[in-house]
């Protein structure tokens, strides 16, 4: 992927995270002092089951691109850089997938 494309995607994901993260923070503050069932109701609601996976996916795309830039800039050894990129790719797919799977399997 070209550096300019990575830069555009990095900025686009940052902009997309602003409203979704704002929604999440406001709702998280509102359920902060609530009990277990109210919190589970929040995460089990259809609105949350739609928005939270979007937030997770956009966040991890942003994180992966940022980490790859850090590797590119600060790791000199190509072998270590490739290993770091592969580990980042694997974790960048498995962690969101597991998190979204758990979110969709929440039952009250």
N, C-alpha and C positions, 0 to 999 in steps of 0.2 A: 504494500500500500504506500502511496506517495506521502511524503511529509505534509504537503499542503492539505491532502484529504484527511489525514490524521488530525491535523490542527482544526479543521472545520468540524469534524465529528466530535472532537474534544469540547469545543466551544458550544456546539449544538446540544450535547448531552448536559453540559453545565446549565444552559438556559432552560432545558426541559425539566431539570430537577428542581428549579426554583418553585414553581407552583405546586408540584406534587409534594415536595418536601415541606412547603408551607402548610399544606393541608394535613400532612402527617403530624407535624409538630403541634399544630393547633388541636387536633384530635387527641394526640398523646397527652397533652397537658390537661385536656378535659377529662380523661379517664385515669389520670395519675392517682387520685385518691379513691377511686372506685374499687369495688370488690372483684374477686376472681371472675364471677359470672358476667359482670358488665364488661370487663376487659375481653373475655372470650366472645361475648356478643359483638363487640367492636370488630375483632379480627375475623369473626365468622360472617359478618354482614356482606351482602353482595357488593356494596360499594367498596369495601376494604379489599375483598377478594379480587377486585378488578384493578384498583389503584396501587396496592402494595406490590404485586408482581411487576407492574410497570416501573415503579420506583426501584425495585431491586434490579431489574434488567438494565435500566438506564444507568443506575449507579455503578454496576459492575462493568459495563462497557467503558464508562468514564474512568474507573479505577484501573482497568487493564491497559487502556491507552496511556494513562499517566505513568504507570509502572514501567511500561515498555520504553517510554521516553527517558525515564530515570536510568534504566539499564543501558540504553544507547549512549547516554551522556557520561555515565560514571563507571561502567564496567569495561575494562580494556580487553580482557581475555575473551575471545570469541566463543570458546567452548563453554565457559561459565555463563556468558550472556545468553547463549542458545538454551542452556539448561534452565536458566531463570525464566526465559520466555515460555518454555514448554510447561514448566510448573505453574506459571501464572495463567496460561491458557487452560490447563486442566482444572485448576482451582476456580478459575473464573467462570467455568461452566458448571462444575459439580456443586459448588456452594449455593449459587442461586437456584439450581434445579432442586436440590434437597430442601431448601427453604420454602420454595413455592409449593413443592409436594406436601410438605408439612402443613403449610397454610391452608391448602385445599382439603386436607384431611382432618381439620379441626372440627370436632363435633361436641355439642353441649348436651 
